[in-house]
Amino acid sequence: MQLFAFPFAGGSENCYRELSRTLSRVNLKVQPLPGRGSLIRQPCITCVDEMVDYIFQEIKTELYQPYALFGHS
């Protein structure tokens, strides 16, 4: 199963580094967000609708198998 994880508000994909070591039967895919972590040079998204569109465009080709979304803030 794919587990798409989203960093907390203001966080980066590094927040899931330890979690990735503990999952054995789950493929953890951490989605960086513009303005954070590895995408720090891109402008931040300030509108929820834009964020949803951005995330969907990034993961839509991988939604053909079982998946779950995880995020917190």
Secondary structure, 3 states (H helix, E strand, C coil): CEEEEECCCCCCHHHHHHHHHHCCCCEEEECCCCCCHHHCCCCCCCCHHHHHHHHHHHHHHHCCCCEEEEECC
